[in-house]
Amino acid sequence: MNFDFTVVGAGIVGLATAYKLMSAYPEARVLVLEKEPRVAAHQTGHNSGVIHSGIYYKPGSYRARNCVDGRHQLVDFCREQGVRYELCGKIIVATGEDELPRLENIYRRGVENNIEGLSRIGPEEIRELEPRSAGIRALHVPCAGIVDFVGVSKALERLIRDKGAVIAFNARVNGIYRRKESVEVHTAGKTYETGYLINCAGLYSDHVARSAGVRSPVQIVPFRGEYYELIPEVDHWVRGLIYPLPNPNFPFLGVHFTRMIHGGVECGPNAVFAFKREGYEKLSFDLNETIETVNFPGFWKMAGKHWRMGLDEYYRSFSKRAFLRQLQKLIPGIRLEHLRPSPAGVRAMALTPGGEILDDFHFEKTEREVHVLNAPSPAATAALSIGDEIIKQLS
């Protein structure tokens, strides 16, 4: 049970990290611990499947650098491994004159982030790309696309197994102890000794860090993203990705249309507080996790700043008509009968005690550990580049 590296979490970031470790250290003994019976069971498997360009993120940030680099690596990986993807392109639409300054700000940021092919377009070009879409101006981002992230994860699983890695499923980590020259990791019934530990546990990354004695001020608060999808009769109305301008004060991209790699068009998401970290249904509830969140002062400070938006999101959660009105800003012809429910996802959002939403990937390190305590979107797109970043931090 001795390993050189142990990765906690077999989502796409954990698997990409294990893959990069084995590429950098071919003789290393690598272990991946996953509490579920399969890879990509949570955030990765409930992802909308978008290849993000990197246009939105602050230049020089982890998110900006890793997204652009990770996107190129992801596309190359999919080509090599036969994973389905498509660079279908994306438009970011301004529907009113008051939105044009924000659209221009995003364009300038995209130029700074070296987003290839980025262009400003007017109403005629919008209609050429997306005939049903409304908008007075838009940005066209041709390098954005769609992908099968579960397929990517399964390809990574196969590759690291072929290189000799051990993946232990149904292996929830319940204790991490530092020894003089190693780290001891306890799961139910088994103990592993490892030289270095990398925590990529996503929704439970803060719990895993605490089990290792890391006293980070950051806490994960779960937000559920709920979706509808277009009925097959009208899914041809969307050719690629149609996005609104994001709210600059909230870290979500707004209700949008996403063509999916296996067919169909997803509409959404909203963003509502989830009363369970892996709560994919409206009534999902876990008492201990809810108490943990409501006892965290950062949650109430964040809620105090964004309560009005939070109420709007909850209203859309229970009102299909309110959800529809947001969609109609982008495609006016959409009607209630064109929408049917689609599976939800849960995003791990990292908050500080002051109620600030962390706007970048966040790592905390000890002598033999790296804890990835914030890896929101575009982490799936950036996963291979995040693996490179973790190796830098280990070294």
VOTOR-720149 format. One record per residue (C-alpha): x, y, z negated. Coordinates in steps of 0.001 Angstrom, whole numbers, plus 500000, padded with zeros to 6 digits. Each point is the difference from the previous one (the first is absolute). Example, Ala and Ser with C-alpha at 12.3 -4.5 7.8 and 13.67 -1.06 7.14 Angstrom:
c1, c2, c3
512300, 495500, 492200 $
501370, 503440, 500660 $
//
This chain:
c1, c2, c3
500000, 500000, 500000 $
502974, 502352, 500575 $
499747, 502596, 502787 $
501993, 502987, 501192 $
496915, 502109, 500769 $
496383, 499686, 498895 $
497233, 502006, 501671 $
496679, 500343, 498175 $
497114, 500243, 502453 $
499402, 498405, 503402 $
498278, 502897, 501659 $
501631, 501457, 503080 $
502441, 502181, 498010 $
501170, 497103, 497822 $
500384, 497658, 502977 $
501819, 502644, 502057 $
502345, 500589, 497067 $
500759, 496270, 499706 $
500604, 499867, 503764 $
502418, 502927, 499858 $
501816, 498536, 496994 $
500549, 496747, 501862 $
501223, 501871, 503058 $
502449, 502056, 497925 $
501118, 497078, 497791 $
499589, 496792, 502038 $
501370, 497766, 497235 $
497813, 501458, 497270 $
497386, 497938, 498173 $
496735, 501956, 500235 $
496751, 499346, 498129 $
496623, 501635, 500645 $
497373, 499756, 497238 $
496329, 500504, 500944 $
497046, 499689, 497634 $
497599, 499047, 502806 $
499996, 496758, 502045 $
500988, 501803, 503235 $
501861, 502994, 501382 $
498348, 503366, 500739 $
497063, 499331, 497673 $
499265, 503553, 498904 $
501058, 503417, 501352 $
501701, 498502, 503060 $
497107, 497671, 500801 $
497392, 502730, 499527 $
501925, 502542, 502055 $
498298, 501658, 502986 $
502908, 498956, 502217 $
501263, 503391, 501202 $
503553, 500573, 501197 $
500536, 503496, 498621 $
502168, 502435, 501915 $
501401, 501954, 497022 $
498478, 503313, 501058 $
498450, 501039, 496669 $
502860, 499609, 497555 $
502338, 502599, 498540 $
503183, 500097, 502115 $
502890, 498315, 498242 $
497754, 498046, 497611 $
500173, 496224, 499617 $
496598, 499758, 501691 $
501086, 502004, 503037 $
503361, 498271, 500467 $
498840, 496485, 499258 $
496819, 500292, 502060 $
501737, 501082, 503209 $
502830, 497507, 499617 $
497649, 497284, 498750 $
497620, 500521, 502931 $
502783, 499348, 502494 $
501150, 496955, 498049 $
496417, 498716, 499716 $
499339, 500234, 503742 $
503284, 498227, 500781 $
499185, 497309, 497442 $
496539, 499409, 501467 $
501463, 499672, 503499 $
502623, 497524, 498829 $
497640, 497912, 497876 $
496930, 500087, 502229 $
497808, 501888, 497508 $
497097, 501879, 501542 $
500285, 503782, 500179 $
498996, 502826, 502328 $
501218, 503591, 500245 $
496536, 501275, 500853 $
500686, 503579, 498878 $
498153, 502307, 497662 $
498356, 503391, 500114 $
499742, 502317, 496983 $
496970, 502180, 500688 $
499128, 503562, 498989 $
496254, 500581, 500244 $
499930, 503702, 499000 $
502064, 503154, 500430 $
500773, 500069, 496275 $
501893, 496691, 500362 $
502405, 501187, 502701 $
502693, 501382, 497633 $
500106, 496642, 498176 $
500224, 498175, 503325 $
502962, 502176, 500951 $
501681, 499282, 496648 $
499705, 496261, 500625 $
501429, 500478, 503502 $
503033, 501843, 498610 $
500522, 497302, 497391 $
499781, 497341, 502708 $
502667, 501812, 502023 $
502253, 500170, 496917 $
499476, 496265, 499455 $
500955, 499240, 503639 $
496665, 498411, 500912 $
500529, 499032, 503622 $
497438, 500998, 502633 $
498063, 502316, 497678 $
497910, 502604, 501835 $
497234, 502548, 499479 $
496894, 499339, 502088 $
496743, 501819, 500749 $
496394, 498842, 500440 $
500447, 498575, 503509 $
502987, 497884, 499004 $
498178, 498867, 496850 $
497147, 498718, 502189 $
502457, 498238, 502312 $
501459, 498080, 497066 $
496819, 499553, 497954 $
496918, 500846, 502103 $
497579, 499912, 497030 $
502082, 502159, 497677 $
499221, 503580, 499014 $
502700, 502583, 499408 $
501275, 503376, 501155 $
503705, 499109, 499669 $
501946, 496906, 499038 $
503439, 498495, 499655 $
500752, 496948, 502097 $
502342, 497532, 498303 $
500728, 497276, 502588 $
502440, 498047, 497801 $
497317, 499138, 497411 $
498335, 496639, 500334 $
498451, 496913, 498451 $
501483, 496723, 498786 $
499266, 496744, 498191 $
501717, 500607, 496651 $
499001, 496573, 498686 $
501630, 498533, 503116 $
503144, 502023, 499275 $
499993, 498687, 496416 $
499625, 496390, 501123 $
502861, 500451, 502471 $
502171, 501417, 497190 $
499014, 497091, 497762 $
501049, 497505, 502668 $
503306, 501753, 500697 $
501092, 500269, 496381 $
499043, 496378, 499342 $
502059, 498978, 503027 $
502939, 501896, 498492 $
499636, 498068, 496747 $
497932, 502302, 497782 $
497642, 498529, 497412 $
496464, 501406, 499831 $
498123, 499018, 496840 $
496235, 500515, 500192 $
497608, 500133, 497030 $
502955, 501411, 498061 $
498832, 503048, 498058 $
502872, 501746, 498214 $
499268, 500393, 496294 $
503395, 500936, 498622 $
503348, 501411, 501170 $
503015, 499964, 497667 $
503455, 501445, 500557 $
502957, 497801, 499205 $
503656, 500963, 500029 $
500608, 499232, 503688 $
496581, 499016, 501289 $
496250, 500517, 499739 $
497675, 497315, 498647 $
496549, 499850, 501578 $
497162, 498082, 498357 $
496906, 498715, 501785 $
497401, 497555, 498701 $
502013, 496886, 499179 $
503229, 500992, 501769 $
503021, 502175, 499314 $
502335, 501323, 502686 $
503411, 501587, 499606 $
500975, 502549, 502625 $
502813, 502401, 500672 $
497723, 502807, 501152 $
496261, 500598, 499961 $
497934, 502076, 502427 $
496431, 500838, 498958 $
497676, 500368, 503005 $
496805, 499093, 498140 $
497826, 502740, 501514 $
496856, 500501, 497932 $
501739, 498464, 496976 $
503471, 501444, 500511 $
499718, 502129, 496849 $
498973, 496939, 497947 $
502997, 498026, 501277 $
502294, 502952, 499222 $
498642, 500227, 496464 $
500548, 496254, 499509 $
503677, 500726, 500762 $
500101, 502762, 497390 $
499975, 502856, 502547 $
498190, 502920, 498377 $
498983, 501888, 503099 $
497613, 502936, 499621 $
498334, 498923, 503263 $
496805, 497951, 499890 $
498082, 498340, 502824 $
496364, 501057, 500398 $
498019, 497959, 502553 $
497833, 501628, 502670 $
497696, 497932, 502188 $
499665, 500893, 503665 $
496630, 498930, 501401 $
499345, 499489, 503705 $
497323, 499456, 502565 $
500619, 498580, 503449 $
498319, 500735, 503314 $
497612, 497400, 501345 $
501380, 498267, 503126 $
497612, 501848, 502338 $
501767, 503325, 499347 $
503539, 499091, 498969 $
501193, 500970, 503494 $
499301, 503602, 498971 $
503406, 500008, 498266 $
503123, 499257, 502043 $
502685, 500521, 497369 $
500230, 501979, 496749 $
497923, 503131, 499316 $
500888, 501946, 496844 $
498790, 503257, 498441 $
502338, 502531, 498479 $
501008, 498748, 496532 $
499122, 501936, 496887 $
503289, 501665, 498947 $
499091, 499653, 496312 $
499213, 496265, 499953 $
502212, 497091, 501137 $
497435, 498321, 502244 $
499608, 500493, 503739 $
496218, 500344, 500086 $
497339, 497863, 501663 $
501259, 498890, 503418 $
499558, 497426, 502779 $
502497, 497144, 500366 $
499981, 497472, 502811 $
501066, 496676, 498462 $
502525, 497617, 501497 $
497628, 497019, 499866 $
497086, 501941, 501464 $
497413, 502439, 498716 $
500211, 503527, 498630 $
500263, 500871, 496319 $
498456, 503243, 498686 $
501256, 501505, 496762 $
501181, 499928, 497326 $
498652, 502045, 497171 $
502047, 499946, 496772 $
498337, 499184, 496668 $
501479, 499081, 496645 $
499978, 496207, 499590 $
499134, 498555, 496584 $
502237, 497023, 500803 $
503420, 500007, 501648 $
498986, 497258, 502397 $
496350, 501034, 500093 $
498830, 499815, 503599 $
496252, 500175, 499269 $
498018, 503030, 498810 $
499158, 498278, 496712 $
503450, 498486, 499346 $
500957, 500677, 496384 $
502765, 499067, 497561 $
499585, 501347, 496483 $
503681, 499948, 498992 $
501156, 501667, 503212 $
497286, 502649, 499730 $
500995, 500761, 496400 $
503642, 500205, 501077 $
499126, 502616, 502608 $
497667, 502125, 497883 $
502612, 500052, 497205 $
502574, 501439, 502405 $
500025, 503818, 499730 $
501127, 500385, 503607 $
496731, 498475, 501220 $
497880, 502662, 498298 $
502280, 502823, 501123 $
499812, 498750, 503597 $
496210, 499639, 499687 $
499751, 503532, 498652 $
501772, 501359, 503071 $
498093, 497930, 502571 $
496619, 499320, 498377 $
497982, 501614, 502787 $
501703, 497935, 502683 $
499623, 496907, 497832 $
496246, 500533, 499771 $
499799, 500407, 503774 $
501866, 496722, 500477 $
497675, 498154, 497605 $
496968, 501481, 501747 $
501261, 498606, 503316 $
500611, 496670, 498293 $
496284, 499605, 499280 $
498561, 502017, 502896 $
500510, 498562, 503463 $
498465, 503157, 501464 $
502588, 502211, 498264 $
502774, 497709, 501290 $
498473, 500296, 503483 $
500088, 503811, 499903 $
503779, 499914, 499509 $
500380, 497628, 502946 $
497782, 502167, 502208 $
502476, 502867, 499678 $
502324, 497895, 502161 $
497470, 498104, 502145 $
496646, 501832, 499988 $
498127, 497151, 501710 $
500490, 497500, 497159 $
496712, 498992, 498318 $
499142, 498010, 496867 $
499094, 496898, 501977 $
503489, 499986, 501538 $
501635, 499290, 496614 $
500270, 496805, 497978 $
501958, 499377, 496778 $
503637, 498937, 500232 $
502414, 498688, 497305 $
501564, 502533, 497640 $
503593, 500467, 498891 $
501587, 501327, 496797 $
502876, 502448, 499971 $
502501, 500243, 497139 $
500300, 503713, 499281 $
502781, 501046, 497626 $
499251, 502829, 497570 $
502190, 501928, 497576 $
498777, 500850, 496476 $
499412, 503529, 501290 $
497480, 498739, 502549 $
502259, 500470, 503013 $
499587, 497509, 502834 $
503443, 498794, 501069 $
500463, 501105, 503601 $
502950, 497761, 500826 $
501321, 496493, 499500 $
501315, 499699, 496458 $
502685, 497641, 498686 $
501244, 499468, 496453 $
503243, 498142, 499374 $
501898, 498287, 497254 $
503411, 498361, 500313 $
498510, 496844, 501588 $
496478, 501012, 501005 $
498220, 502134, 502570 $
496315, 500695, 499340 $
497935, 501317, 502916 $
497409, 501961, 498024 $
498406, 501891, 502868 $
499740, 498698, 503544 $
496775, 501404, 501465 $
499199, 500300, 503690 $
502035, 499859, 502226 $
501781, 497272, 497999 $
498808, 497176, 502277 $
501322, 501808, 503085 $
503198, 500900, 498140 $
500512, 496618, 498272 $
503165, 498921, 501854 $
501567, 503409, 499448 $
498989, 499916, 496318 $
501863, 496677, 499799 $
503113, 501791, 501280 $
499455, 502758, 497440 $
499740, 497493, 497145 $
503291, 498379, 501040 $
501630, 503455, 499869 $
498600, 500518, 496507 $
501239, 496573, 498876 $
503487, 500690, 501246 $
//
